[in-house]
Amino acid sequence: MGNLAYTFTIMKASLDVLRKDKELLLFPLFSGLCCLVAALSFAIPVFHSDFLHPASGELTQGEQVGRYAVMFAFYYITYFIIIFFNSAIVACAIFRMRGGDPDLMTGFRAALARWPQIAGWALVAASVGMILRILQGRGRRTGNILVGLLGMAWSVITFMVIPILVVERKGPIDAIRESAAMLRKTWGQQLVGNFSFGVIFFILALIGVVPLIIAILSPMLALKIVMLSFVGIYLLILVLVQSALAAIFQAALYLYAREGRAPAGFSETALAGAMSPREE
């Protein structure tokens, strides 16, 4: 069974979990709405001030520090929101895989009970994200490629952090160490499945190009509105489903890595293929 076959098998099992708990789709929706509100709360004051274009034409050291402070605050709030709702999905998925019947409050209670760990991890993630963003803004093409590789490496190392925070309630530093330790025990091929999820959903997103073309070419205003509405709703559903499946997939891999057996509904062969033991 190749990586693509493993991906389809795991995706099917993740979809089965999502079918049983369709309310999980609300968590990425809430996350997106909260991030939008956060973005507007920063963007509106910024655009109505001389923050972007100072009167002097050049930034003083204090103004530069102020910009970085605002940027970091935005990064932190955004990361906190995303991690909070992802933690809720992971908690519900793990509860379901262990034989429970979760609801929205299951996820909210789990995330709220772990807000100190979530806040700590958001602080670390926002700091790293901001550093990488600053380096990318100052670097040339080669430097940007290096920054991109560093970002990918960081994503790999911290792949299991959220399930560790949710289940083991460890702080961000210990969670990073545990996540890295899991990676050292495997080739880290769990990310192949996550990458394949992205590829599959990208292909599905291309279906939205057809009604978009129809909307562009059609002379009928009513048809344009219908087609554009369809594209918007279709892409929104895809994003919500992909986000939920990615978190369920992450939870399943965590349980398999920790307990050594596949969660209910998941193929042990597929999970073993997604996390190949490293040969010494």
N, C-alpha and C positions, 0 to 999 in steps of 0.2 A: 504494500500500500504506500503510495507516494505522498508527498506533503500536501498536494491538492486534495487527495482522497481523505487524508486525515482532517483537513480543514472542513470539508463538507460534512464529515461524520460529526465533528465537534460542533459545527454550526447547527446541524440538525438537533443535536442534544440540547444546545443552548436555546434554540427556538422552542423546544418542548417546554423548557423551564419558563420561557417568556409567555407561552400560550397559557400556562397554568396561572401565571401572575402578570396579566396584561397591565396592571397598574404600575408596574416597574417603568413603563414608558413615560410616566408622569415625572419621574425623577430627573431625567435629562431635559425634559421640557421646563421644569421649575428651574433647573440649573441655567438653561439658556436665557430664560426671562430675567432671572436675578442678575446674570452677567450683563444683560442689556441695560437694566436699570443702573447697575454700577457704572457702566461705560457712559451712560448719559449724565449721571451725577458728576462725573469728572469732565466730560466733554463740554457741557453747557457753560460752566463757569470759566473754563479755559478759553473757549472761543469768544467769550464776552469780556475778556481782559487782554492785557498786553503781554500775556504769558508766552505766547508763541512769537510775537514780534515786539520786543522791548523797544521803548521810545529811543533809547540811546543807539540802537542798531547793533550793539554787541552785548553779549552777556557778561555780567560781572561774575566773580567767583561765587558770591552769595546767590545770584540768580541761577547759576549752573547747579549749585547744591540744591536749591529749591526745586529745580526741574527733576533732578534725580530723586528727590524725596517724594514728589508727587507721582513720578513713574513707579517708584517702589510701592507706594501705597496702593496704586491701581493694580499692580502685579499681585500684591499680597491678597487683596480682597477678591480678585478674580480666582486665584489659586484656591483660596479658602472655600469659595462657593463650589467650584468644580470638585474638589476633594471631598467636601461634605456630602454632596449628592451621590458621588461615585461610591463613597463609603456606605451610604444607605442601600444602594443597589447590591453591592457585594454582600452586605449583611443579610439582605432578603434572600439572595441567591444561595448563600451558605445555609441559611435556615431551611430553605426548600430542599436542598440536596441532603440535608440530615434528617429529612422526614417531616419537617414542619409545614405549616400553611401560613406564610407571611402575608401581611397587608402593608399599606402605606405606613401605618404607625410603627410597625416592626422596624422598618428602615429608619424612620425619623428618631425613634427612641435609641436605636443603636448608634446613630451618628451623633446625637446630642450627648449620649453618655461618653463619647470619645472625643468631645470637642477639644480638650487640651492637647491630645495627640494630633488631631487634625490641624489645630492652630500651629503647633510646632512644625509639622511637616509642611504646611503652607509657607511658613517663614523660610524654611530651608529651600523649598522648591522655588519660591519667588526670588530668593537671593541668587540662586544659580541661574534662573531664567533671565534675570536682569543683567547679570555679569556677561552671560553669553550674548544678550542683545546689544550691550555696549561694545563688546569686542567685535561683533558682526558689523556694527555701524562704523567702526573705526578701521576695520580691516579692508584689504584688497581682495581680489577674487580668490587667490590662494588661501588667504587668511579666513575668508568666509567658508571655504570648503572645510578647513580645519575645524572651525567653530561648529559647522554642521555635524562633523564626525564626533566631536566632543558631546554635542547634544544627543546624538544617537546612542553613544556609549552610556551617558547618564540615564537615558530612558531604559536601556537594557539592565543596568545595575539596579535601578529602583523599580523594576517591573512589579515586584511582589510587595512593595511597601504598604499599599492600602489594605490588602487582605491581612497582613501582619498587624497593622494598626487595629483593624476591626476585631480580629480573633484573639490576638495575644496582648493587645493593649500596650504595646511597647512604644517608647518614645521614638522620635524620628531618627536619631542617630543609630539606636539599636536596630530599628526596623531596616535601615539602609544596610547595616552589617549583615542582618539575617537574609535580606534579599540578595546581597552580593554572594553570601555563602551558598545559597540555593543555586545561583548562577554558576559558581565554581564547580558544583557537583554535576552540572549538566553542560551541554554545549550551548545552552541558552536558546535552544530551538523553539521554546515556547513562543518566541516572538515571530517565528515563521507563520504560525497560525494567525496571530494578530495582524501581521502584514497582509496575509492572504485574505483576511476579512476585508481589509481596506481595498484590495484589488477587486474583490467580488462586488463590493458596494459601489466602487467607482464605475464598474461596467454597468451595474443596474442604474446608476445615475445618468449614464449616457442615453438611457431610454427617454429621459426628460428632454433630450435635444429635439426629438421628433415633434412634440406639440409646440416647442419653442419656435422651431422653424415655421410651423403652420401659423403661429401667432404673428411672426414677423412678415410672412408673405401674404397673409389674408387681408383683403381690403375691408372686411366686415369687423366693425368695432366689437360687436357682441361676441364673435368668435375669438377675437384677440383676448378679450377679458376672460372667457371660459378657459382657453388654452393656458394663459398665463397663471390663472388661479390653480389649474390642475398641476402645472409645473411646480408652483410654490408649495402646494400641499404634498405633492409626491416627494419632493426633495426633503421637506420637513419630516415626513414619516420615515424616510430612509435614514436621516441623521439620528432620529430618536431610536430607531431599531438598532442601528449600528452601535450607538453608544451603550445601549442596554446589553446587547450581545457581547460586546467587548468586556464589560464588567463581569457578566456571568461566566464567560470564558476564563477570565482572570481568576475568579473564585474557584472554578473547577480545577484549574491547574494548581492552585495553591493547596487545595485539599489533597490532590493526588500526590503532590510533592511532600506534604507533611505527613499524610497518613499511609502512603504507599499503596493505596487502592483507589479505584475510580469511584467518584460519587455516583449515587443512584441515577440511572438514565444515561450515563456516559460510558463510552467504550474504553476499556482499559488499554486495548491495542492502540487506539487512536491517541489517547493521552500519552502512552509510553512512546509513541512515535513522535509526538510533539515535544517530548522532554527526554531525548536520548541520553542515557548515561554516558559519562565521559570515560573513555578507555584510558587507563593509566599506562 
